[in-house]
Amino acid sequence: METVETVQSTETVEAAPRTPRSQLFMAVADAAEELGLSKEYLYSGLRKGELPGAKFGRNRKILRAFVEGFKALAARGVSLDFEEYAASWLPREDAEVAV
């Protein structure tokens, strides 16, 4: 009969990367820095529902794709109005919701 020896590995195995909300959303302070706007301006827009974002407990976050999209258009030289761009990201009140 064969003897089997058990060997314990000391290697650490990293968990598979998940898509946490930190990748979908970004901190308001980071967005303000990237956009060259004040945190207060962005917080105000988030509170009023004028900017795409979410509230997690007491923390408000802004949608990363919104910030990156605005920056990409601006980098291509497109003349943008920030409020109009934000409005285009928000659902229209007269839009029907698919159920």
Secondary structure as GFF3:
##gff-version 3
##sequence-region A 1 99
A	DSSP	alpha_helix	21	24	.	.	.	ID=ss1
A	DSSP	beta_strand	25	27	.	.	.	ID=ss2
A	DSSP	alpha_helix	28	35	.	.	.	ID=ss3
A	DSSP	alpha_helix	39	48	.	.	.	ID=ss4
A	DSSP	beta_strand	53	56	.	.	.	ID=ss5
A	DSSP	beta_strand	59	63	.	.	.	ID=ss6
A	DSSP	alpha_helix	64	75	.	.	.	ID=ss7
A	DSSP	alpha_helix	82	89	.	.	.	ID=ss8
###
